[in-house]
């Protein structure tokens, strides 16, 4: 439902659902980098953990998304807030390494007007 709401075409959603992906996380100081490796694509996202805004281009509609990422006060979660240019949707992504780093928990919350998708 999340990919549909974001405008990802059906064929791409179908391919994504069948793909095995590997996630590589690199954390150094105030920099958090996630690299997703899949059979046909590798995507790297770099985030500044100090709240410095970063701009990212949406692969779906090529719009520019503003990303602000911070660490929670207890240092356990990385929170990213994505703001879309048309102001019709916003996204909050919470990331947390659990069980001494063996488990990666991501909560992705997309708000589109009154509709909230997790």
Secondary structure by P-SEA (a helix, b strand, c coil): cccccccccaaaaaaaaabbbbbbbbbcccbbbbbbbcccbbbbbbbcccccbbbbbbccccbbbbbbbbbcccccbbbbbbbcccccbbbbbbbbbcccccbbbbbbbbbccccccc
